[in-house]
Amino acid sequence: MAKEFRSYTAERYEMQIRDGLIEINNKAAPPNYVLKNNDLISHLIHRHEVSVTMKPIDIVHLSEDLLVIDKPSSIPVHPCGRYRHNTIVFILGQEYCLKELRTVHRLDRLTSGILIFARNWKTANKLMKELVSRDVQKEYVCRVPGEFPNDVININQPIDCVSQKIGVFWVHPNGKQASTTFERLSFNGKSSVVRCLPRTGRTHQIRIHLQYLGYPIINDPIYNSDVWGPSKGRNAVYDKSKEELVHDMLSAHNREAFASESLQLKNEDSIAFSALSHISTSEVKQDIDALTTGSKVENSESAKQDAEVKAASLGAKLLLEKYINVAKSEEIADVLRKAATRLPLSFDSTRMTADERCDECKRSYRDPTEHEMVMYLHALKYRGKDWEYSTKMPSWAHADWRDVDLDLHS
């Protein structure tokens, strides 16, 4: 199990099985149980949702058949891994009351731009056929370090999976055929904006082909990394085996990098932890500190979080107002108005719970920075046989854009 599901160690899984948190066919089973075909494994966990941007979702098109949005960066399309509520599908359902959406295509979590949903099966099947037959033309923009060549560049390099477990790919002769056309749009002296036209639809195709050219996206956390070796994967030179690459990638992207401190509970502290399980994790930590040190620590974390939520909500409301003012139809404007009323007004610590068996509750994680939640790759335009949808250029794709604080990884 530990090899198939990497979230915990084998010892941790064994303890959870003994505690009855992992069941087979809705019944407790011993750790030495041998799985059979059609067995159902269920795992009761204490979820910790991963942070995403609070930038609201703009609606590009809304009809009885289709929903087209401008997806913000950092939010995955649908529930996966550690993401559930902080996903496009959940946010559209909860805040925009747009439910029963059929996913036609996907964008990477960090990629922003055009995302199309069908609102009935007939439309979903029609669009899926166009995508499968490659009748849909896609146009992306990205920003890469340095001066990208001024010529139109066509890349035809096969893409293969390094590891399904971590979702990383590379250029390899055993991979599937992939083709992308690149064209420089602007150069500001430090970095270039590049138009990307993928002719095939392989996972991470644009990002991998840019890496192959030696111009990985500026803030791509995966394909613009020293983990790939001194050349960062240029010309498919990786300087290490697949196994070494997977190991180094897991080490580089371990979530412990975001841990600001750990709270190690002693056995005698578990009773206090259980008694305080109805309030926020930060309050739990401070109350336990008070119990073990004999002094009460004043809690300011909730106030800080409340201020952050209020500021983010205000920013989101102002941006939604801009979306409403330029909405292409009254129906879209009405949906956006309703979304504005559902934004959180304050941080509610009473909705947080703690679990003494949860490792995440015993750690304090820093929030990711804005740069860590954004990648400069944007789906600008999708065009089919009788339809076309596009967004405005993102601010970072403007010709005169500069960010002096950003490490260009050059």
TORVEX-898449 format. One record per residue (C-alpha): residue number from 1; x, y, z. Coordinates in pm, whole numbers, plus 50000, padded with zeros to 5 digits. Layout:
BEGIN
- NUM  X  Y  Z
...
! end
This chain:
BEGIN
- 1  50000  50000  50000
- 2  50283  50240  50084
- 3  50425  50194  49732
- 4  50091  50264  49566
- 5  49988  50553  49794
- 6  50290  50764  49890
- 7  50126  51000  50136
- 8  50233  50796  50440
- 9  50496  50542  50541
- 10  50423  50170  50570
- 11  50440  50201  50950
- 12  50184  50482  50943
- 13  49946  50278  50727
- 14  49980  49978  50958
- 15  49891  50194  51259
- 16  49586  50335  51076
- 17  49472  49985  50982
- 18  49497  49876  51346
- 19  49304  50189  51452
- 20  49024  50102  51210
- 21  49079  50406  50988
- 22  49147  50188  50684
- 23  48882  49929  50597
- 24  48834  49665  50331
- 25  48480  49640  50195
- 26  48360  49862  50482
- 27  48498  49623  50744
- 28  48808  49620  50962
- 29  49087  49396  50834
- 30  49426  49293  50974
- 31  49748  49441  50829
- 32  49841  49107  50670
- 33  49515  49088  50471
- 34  49584  49000  50105
- 35  49386  49216  49864
- 36  49163  49046  49606
- 37  49006  49167  49284
- 38  48713  49407  49340
- 39  48810  49477  49703
- 40  48709  49827  49812
- 41  48966  50014  50023
- 42  48831  50306  50227
- 43  49046  50543  50430
- 44  48905  50784  50690
- 45  49133  51086  50709
- 46  49134  51433  50859
- 47  49157  51656  50551
- 48  49372  51967  50529
- 49  49285  52165  50218
- 50  49578  52313  50023
- 51  49592  52690  49976
- 52  49493  52840  49641
- 53  49448  53193  49511
- 54  49133  53380  49609
- 55  49117  53549  49270
- 56  48756  53505  49150
- 57  48666  53308  48839
- 58  48566  53519  48539
- 59  48297  53383  48307
- 60  48377  53418  47937
- 61  48061  53250  47803
- 62  47746  53104  47959
- 63  47458  52934  47778
- 64  47229  52634  47821
- 65  47494  52417  47658
- 66  47829  52565  47757
- 67  48023  52732  48034
- 68  48358  52890  47945
- 69  48571  53046  48219
- 70  48905  53218  48262
- 71  49065  52979  48511
- 72  49293  53137  48772
- 73  49631  52982  48832
- 74  49689  52749  49133
- 75  49341  52589  49133
- 76  49304  52233  48999
- 77  49008  52163  48772
- 78  48852  51883  48977
- 79  48912  51707  49311
- 80  49242  51522  49317
- 81  49502  51436  49578
- 82  49488  51688  49863
- 83  49250  51920  49677
- 84  48872  51890  49711
- 85  48691  52210  49805
- 86  48963  52428  49652
- 87  48894  52310  49298
- 88  48728  52477  49002
- 89  48437  52231  48996
- 90  48364  52277  49369
- 91  48402  52656  49362
- 92  48170  52688  49061
- 93  47914  52470  49235
- 94  47931  52632  49580
- 95  47992  52999  49499
- 96  47848  53033  49148
- 97  47566  52772  49171
- 98  47688  52621  48843
- 99  47658  52245  48897
- 100  47646  51920  48699
- 101  47924  52039  48470
- 102  48092  51798  48227
- 103  48468  51839  48199
- 104  48563  51861  47832
- 105  48936  51920  47878
- 106  49173  52007  48160
- 107  49444  52258  48238
- 108  49734  52200  48474
- 109  49677  52334  48824
- 110  49924  52619  48775
- 111  49806  52704  48422
- 112  49549  52980  48379
- 113  49312  53063  48094
- 114  49032  52920  47882
- 115  48855  52624  48039
- 116  48542  52479  47879
- 117  48264  52283  48049
- 118  47963  52126  47880
- 119  47629  52156  48058
- 120  47475  51846  47898
- 121  47597  51517  47755
- 122  47513  51605  47394
- 123  47740  51909  47398
- 124  48009  51718  47589
- 125  48016  51442  47326
- 126  48032  51694  47041
- 127  48327  51881  47191
- 128  48508  51563  47290
- 129  48491  51438  46930
- 130  48643  51765  46807
- 131  48923  51741  47062
- 132  48999  51377  46987
- 133  49007  51441  46611
- 134  49233  51746  46673
- 135  48986  51986  46516
- 136  49034  52229  46805
- 137  49310  52488  46764
- 138  49471  52596  47091
- 139  49681  52904  47154
- 140  49880  52965  47471
- 141  50120  53235  47585
- 142  50407  53200  47831
- 143  50707  53391  47959
- 144  51054  53237  47943
- 145  51396  53363  48061
- 146  51631  53526  47813
- 147  51584  53621  47449
- 148  51384  53353  47272
- 149  51478  53305  46901
- 150  51288  53536  46669
- 151  51205  53261  46419
- 152  50901  53034  46425
- 153  51017  52707  46582
- 154  50849  52371  46531
- 155  50933  52102  46786
- 156  50853  51737  46718
- 157  50981  51537  47013
- 158  50816  51234  47176
- 159  50704  51266  47538
- 160  50719  50977  47782
- 161  50615  50942  48145
- 162  50892  50946  48404
- 163  50658  50850  48688
- 164  50280  50833  48707
- 165  50306  50862  49084
- 166  50448  51213  49074
- 167  50309  51312  48733
- 168  50637  51409  48566
- 169  50725  51358  48199
- 170  51026  51404  47971
- 171  51139  51387  47610
- 172  51227  51025  47538
- 173  51240  50803  47225
- 174  50990  50561  47380
- 175  50731  50834  47428
- 176  50427  50941  47226
- 177  50462  51173  46931
- 178  50417  51539  47025
- 179  50436  51858  46820
- 180  50439  52224  46925
- 181  50497  52550  46736
- 182  50656  52846  46914
- 183  50682  53212  46814
- 184  50829  53501  47011
- 185  50589  53790  47068
- 186  50811  54027  47269
- 187  51138  54063  47460
- 188  51181  54311  47747
- 189  51556  54275  47789
- 190  51537  53996  48044
- 191  51260  53761  47938
- 192  51044  53679  47638
- 193  50673  53626  47581
- 194  50617  53329  47353
- 195  50308  53213  47162
- 196  50264  52836  47190
- 197  50052  52632  46948
- 198  50030  52267  47058
- 199  49940  52040  46765
- 200  49897  51739  46994
- 201  49765  51718  47349
- 202  50025  51542  47561
- 203  50046  51609  47933
- 204  50279  51905  48011
- 205  50364  51920  47639
- 206  50433  52295  47614
- 207  50636  52298  47934
- 208  50846  51998  47830
- 209  50914  52122  47476
- 210  51022  52461  47613
- 211  51254  52280  47854
- 212  51394  52084  47558
- 213  51468  52412  47378
- 214  51649  52547  47683
- 215  51381  52806  47758
- 216  51170  52660  48039
- 217  50889  52879  48171
- 218  51034  53131  48417
- 219  50854  53007  48728
- 220  50780  52647  48633
- 221  50852  52460  48960
- 222  50896  52126  48783
- 223  51061  52178  48445
- 224  51274  52482  48535
- 225  51456  52308  48816
- 226  51814  52207  48888
- 227  51678  51862  48971
- 228  51711  51781  48599
- 229  52086  51841  48608
- 230  52319  52125  48501
- 231  52149  52165  48161
- 232  51798  52154  48315
- 233  51690  51903  48049
- 234  51794  52104  47743
- 235  51813  51880  47435
- 236  51684  51595  47656
- 237  52012  51578  47850
- 238  51914  51477  48202
- 239  52243  51350  48354
- 240  52063  51096  48572
- 241  51852  50782  48554
- 242  51473  50776  48580
- 243  51497  50637  48933
- 244  51742  50908  49041
- 245  51523  51176  48888
- 246  51211  51053  49071
- 247  51401  51039  49401
- 248  51545  51389  49358
- 249  51212  51532  49246
- 250  51033  51391  49551
- 251  51303  51534  49777
- 252  51291  51877  49613
- 253  50913  51903  49633
- 254  50858  51753  49975
- 255  50583  51948  50149
- 256  50808  51971  50455
- 257  50963  52265  50269
- 258  50650  52460  50363
- 259  50656  52355  50728
- 260  50748  52648  50949
- 261  50759  52441  51265
- 262  50649  52105  51405
- 263  50436  52036  51707
- 264  50544  51707  51859
- 265  50275  51582  52099
- 266  50382  51374  52393
- 267  50152  51096  52515
- 268  50039  51300  52816
- 269  49950  51590  52585
- 270  49709  51388  52371
- 271  49428  51432  52626
- 272  49463  51810  52608
- 273  49473  51791  52229
- 274  49150  51588  52221
- 275  48973  51827  52456
- 276  49064  52122  52235
- 277  48966  51956  51907
- 278  48675  52195  51842
- 279  48897  52499  51788
- 280  49164  52598  51539
- 281  49498  52422  51508
- 282  49691  52736  51602
- 283  49485  52772  51919
- 284  49546  52406  51997
- 285  49921  52454  51969
- 286  49921  52760  52192
- 287  49699  52602  52456
- 288  49920  52293  52466
- 289  50225  52517  52496
- 290  50053  52685  52791
- 291  49981  52349  52955
- 292  50338  52228  52918
- 293  50516  52554  53004
- 294  50272  52687  53263
- 295  50213  53018  53086
- 296  49923  53125  52864
- 297  50025  53245  52520
- 298  49810  53521  52376
- 299  49653  53405  52052
- 300  49680  53651  51767
- 301  49679  53399  51483
- 302  49300  53401  51441
- 303  49297  53781  51427
- 304  49572  53775  51166
- 305  49387  53513  50958
- 306  49064  53711  50991
- 307  49235  54025  50859
- 308  49387  53829  50570
- 309  49050  53681  50474
- 310  48879  54020  50489
- 311  49148  54177  50270
- 312  49133  53891  50020
- 313  48751  53906  50013
- 314  48758  54279  49947
- 315  49004  54231  49662
- 316  48793  53951  49516
- 317  48475  54162  49540
- 318  48640  54454  49361
- 319  48762  54226  49085
- 320  48419  54065  49054
- 321  48269  54412  49013
- 322  48500  54469  48716
- 323  48391  54136  48569
- 324  48025  54230  48621
- 325  48069  54568  48449
- 326  48203  54406  48132
- 327  47989  54090  48139
- 328  47875  53985  47792
- 329  47522  53906  47908
- 330  47290  53982  48197
- 331  47285  53612  48284
- 332  47663  53615  48334
- 333  47642  53936  48537
- 334  47375  53783  48761
- 335  47587  53473  48828
- 336  47885  53692  48919
- 337  47672  53908  49152
- 338  47555  53599  49338
- 339  47913  53475  49364
- 340  48011  53805  49527
- 341  47754  53752  49803
- 342  47899  53410  49888
- 343  48257  53524  49950
- 344  48369  53469  50311
- 345  48348  53787  50518
- 346  48575  53670  50796
- 347  48783  53378  50921
- 348  48566  53133  51117
- 349  48788  52933  51351
- 350  48489  52735  51484
- 351  48471  52549  51152
- 352  48821  52412  51198
- 353  48876  52085  51380
- 354  49180  51902  51508
- 355  49254  51531  51526
- 356  49521  51385  51756
- 357  49591  51112  51499
- 358  49650  51360  51216
- 359  50012  51445  51134
- 360  49907  51764  50956
- 361  49750  51899  51276
- 362  50086  51870  51446
- 363  50259  52100  51199
- 364  50236  52465  51114
- 365  50271  52544  50743
- 366  50344  52880  50589
- 367  50113  52998  50315
- 368  50263  52989  49965
- 369  50363  53322  49818
- 370  50189  53471  49514
- 371  50477  53364  49289
- 372  50451  53007  49418
- 373  50083  52994  49320
- 374  50129  53132  48967
- 375  50302  52995  48659
- 376  50343  53210  48351
- 377  50153  52984  48114
- 378  49807  53090  47996
- 379  49552  52930  47764
- 380  49466  53236  47554
- 381  49234  53098  47285
- 382  49047  52780  47187
- 383  48884  52758  46844
- 384  48665  52476  46707
- 385  48470  52419  46388
- 386  48201  52676  46461
- 387  48309  52839  46787
- 388  48593  53041  46938
- 389  48662  53164  47292
- 390  48949  53376  47419
- 391  49061  53580  47719
- 392  49257  53899  47762
- 393  49634  53878  47780
- 394  49748  53827  48142
- 395  49943  54118  48288
- 396  50273  53927  48288
- 397  50241  53877  47908
- 398  50246  54250  47829
- 399  50551  54354  47630
- 400  50669  54610  47891
- 401  50603  54390  48196
- 402  50880  54363  48455
- 403  50910  54196  48792
- 404  51229  54292  48971
- 405  51157  54056  49259
- 406  51131  53745  49045
- 407  51431  53513  49018
- 408  51467  53447  48646
- 409  51653  53119  48706
- 410  51914  53227  48453
! end
